Amino acid sequence: MAVEDPPNSAPQPGEAAPAAAEMQALLEETETRARLAEAKLEQAMAGYHALRAENEALRAQIGDLHEKHRSATQDIGASLARQKRAAARELQNERETIYARYIEILDNFDRAFDTVEARAASHSLMEGFILVRNQVVQVLKDGGFDRVRTLGLPYDPNTSEAIQIEDVDDPTQDGLVIRELVRGYRLDEHIVRAARVVVGRCVAPPKEDSGETVRIPGDTGETLRVSEEKLEEARPEEEDQAENG
């Protein structure tokens, strides 16, 4: 039996050209797809950068709006605070103007009480005057007014005005208010009218110290002040001791 030769699988010379053409076409298609992909990627990146820039611009606008809103809020708050302070000052001035008239009425009552006619008036008439005066004082207290206390206290230029300096013999009255000529008043810790006062000044010369310094024996270094009378009493005893010695 004759053996058949195996079929020849090697490509024929005419078959190589179609295979190369297919590979070339595939390669060109791949490159084309790659370029398209790169173009789409560049387009997408351009869109991303545009969106990012737009987002940054929107953020800047939002920040600007927030700053304007904060500034406007502060301006409104400051304006309201100024209006409140102005209204408070106006109310304070009105209160001072109104109640200053009551203070004048009270001063007139006090001046009337110091006259000779008031001292000669009947007891019932004086009681009526005092009742009306007390009502004026109560009106001032209800309005927030309070009298400035000065008599017997150290002179304070913040609440009082020294009209006169009067010499006194008592050293404890030096620098104190010894007489009040016009009462002072305050409204809510604000001095509406300063008191007019007379301040004492002690002119008595200080007593001279006639004592002598005596050192105590020992190393303590302590000293005593002894008057001349005690020294005179002690000297005879010292002389007797010297004679006996």
Secondary structure, 3 states (H helix, E strand, C coil): CCCCCCCCCCCCCCCHHHHHHHHHHHHHHHHHHHHHHHHHHHHHHHHHHHHHHHHHHHHHHHHHHHHHHHHHHHHHHHHHHHHHHHHHHHHHHHHHHHHHHHHHHHHHHHHHHCCHHHHHCCHHHHHHHHHHHHHHHHHHHHCCEEEECCCCCECCCCCEEEEEEEEECCHHHCCEEEEEEECEEEECCEEEECEEEEEEEECCCCCCCCCEEEECCCCCCCEEEECHHHHHHHHHHHHHHHHHC
